[in-house]
Amino acid sequence: MIIADLIWPAAYIVGDILTFWYIVILTIAFEAAAIKIFLSVPVLKSILISLVGNIVSAIMGTLLFMFLSLIIEGAIGLVFQLDSFSTVSWILNYIFMCFGSILIEILVVMAIWKYSFKKLFIPLSIGNVLSYLIIFYLINFNIFHHGVEIQT
């Protein structure tokens, strides 16, 4: 058995997000509905905005968040003397990844469609927060109750 000195939860989360691909479809649907309501745009445009934002966020965010979360892990380890898979670490990683995804999506949509940050924050947050809450529950139900099993 190989024991790693540092295994950061973001890598685990990203891997499981790919497992929960169907939640991405729900995210796009929730966001598209919110975009339609908050920005008063046609349905197809709201779907396109959500789809483009999520595609770019997925591509950029996957690797970016895994490596940037090392900063969180380092800070947690130094300040709180907690392990990588501590509850605090998990929760901070989810928050970091969720709001990082929202920020990436907002920046992409601002660049393409010229909406303001203020107009985009709530509708793009709705889908992301809901999907991360669902994924958090689905992943952590097993982890927090049964532990993490590392196979070599």
CORDADA-V597414 format. One record per pair of residues at least 12 apart in sequence whose C-alpha atoms are under 8 Angstrom apart, sorted by the first residue. I is the first residue (numbers start at 1). J is the second residue. If there is no record, write none. Layout:
i:j
I:J
I:J
This chain:
i:j
1:151
1:152
2:152
6:84
7:84
7:85
8:66
8:69
8:70
8:73
8:84
8:85
9:84
9:85
9:89
9:90
9:93
10:65
10:66
10:69
10:93
10:94
10:97
11:66
13:139
14:62
14:66
16:139
17:135
20:135
23:131
23:135
24:131
26:127
26:131
27:127
27:128
27:130
27:131
28:47
28:50
28:51
28:54
28:127
29:47
29:127
30:126
30:127
31:46
31:47
31:50
31:123
31:124
31:125
31:126
31:127
31:128
32:46
32:47
32:48
32:49
32:50
33:46
34:123
34:124
34:126
35:50
35:120
35:123
35:124
38:119
38:123
39:119
49:109
50:124
52:109
53:104
53:105
53:106
53:108
53:109
54:105
56:104
56:105
56:108
57:101
57:104
57:105
58:101
61:97
61:100
61:101
61:104
65:97
65:100
69:93
69:96
72:89
72:92
72:93
73:89
76:89
94:132
94:136
98:128
98:129
98:132
99:125
101:128
102:121
102:124
102:125
102:128
105:124
106:120
106:121
106:124
